[in-house]
Amino acid sequence: MGRKFFIGGNWKCNGTTEEAKKIVGTLNEANVPGEDIVEVVVSPPFVFLSFVKALLHSNFHVAAQNCWVHKGGAYTGEVSAEMLVNLDIPWVILGPSERRLLLEESNEFVGDKVAYALSQGLKVIACIGETLEQREAGTTLAVVAEQTKAIAAKIPDWDNVVLAYEPIWAIGTGKAATPAQAQEVHADLRKWIHDNVSAEVAVTVRLIYGGSVNGTNSKELAAQPDIDGFLVGRASLKLEFVDIINAATVKKN
Ligand code: 13P
């Protein structure tokens, strides 16, 4: 069985109730391929999660944007994996660059978070990616391999993990990786997984690309053999998210 195309819409810290309603309305009315072709998961801020989940058609799913690293308790401001499970939230995004850089989440901390979320039954979109300096120094693969290794070391299997390659220099800049650049890293990562995790996981795990994906570049990116979907930021708040979802059909040809 092939890897089903995966499209995540990461709203980050954006939106109002009205905007959330509008985005969901657009999605619900959109003419897009069914769940047999593409898995669509939108990730609003915590405060809108239940609201969005209730409004969304059942063929779309939701993800939280974070969860606490262990069992809940006296951690002011945090949201636990148990709470997400309790609310029937199936997915969580962990390790995005903003949290790695601004909140100094280490590779090990992200690995612990992924492991705990999986242990509670959540599915995880785990994010990795290099800075511009690291890319220019020729260390891209070393950086993403180290980030992936810290996750691999903590988890029993990859069944419920989607790995999102998000080069930091491409996030929010309007300057996406070229299809060739993204494909190169995805292929290298898949080979690293083959050599360091298993041949089976290398074939089955979905590697998605994030970083200035839009309605225009999504088709060519989707056509790359090792790109299994996208994690979309700004464009997931706009009408063009529908075009990005439709890029999944490229894989059928
Ligand atoms: P942009 O699509 O806004 O560049 O954001 C990418 C991203 O970080 C998604 O998680």
Boltz pocket constraint, residues with backbone or C-beta under 6 A from the ligand:
constraints:
  - pocket:
      binder: B
      contacts: [[A, 10], [A, 96], [A, 166], [A, 170], [A, 171], [A, 172], [A, 173], [A, 174], [A, 210], [A, 211], [A, 212], [A, 213], [A, 231], [A, 232], [A, 233], [A, 234], [A, 235]]
      max_distance: 6.0
